[in-house]
């Protein structure tokens, strides 16, 4: 909490949803070691996860960093902004 005070502002429900989603990807241990990842929006994480899977890149404990990389690095690597990924993949997730 000292290193990431913003975590205190997250609702219990939000934290549960995030743990559930990240656990489904096998990333539970990553969140325990690096709780800062709880600060990323669940919408962005789900959209990025779908985007990466569509590219043939599995998100797991070995290569989870792509899911959480900063937007500048993500854009440089994939030529897509967070907004573009969320817009495109959030629609696909709802179908």
Secondary structure as GFF3:
##gff-version 3
##sequence-region A 1 95
A	DSSP	three_ten_helix	5	9	.	.	.	ID=ss1
A	DSSP	alpha_helix	12	24	.	.	.	ID=ss2
A	DSSP	alpha_helix	28	33	.	.	.	ID=ss3
A	DSSP	three_ten_helix	35	39	.	.	.	ID=ss4
A	DSSP	alpha_helix	42	54	.	.	.	ID=ss5
A	DSSP	alpha_helix	65	68	.	.	.	ID=ss6
A	DSSP	alpha_helix	71	78	.	.	.	ID=ss7
A	DSSP	alpha_helix	82	94	.	.	.	ID=ss8
###
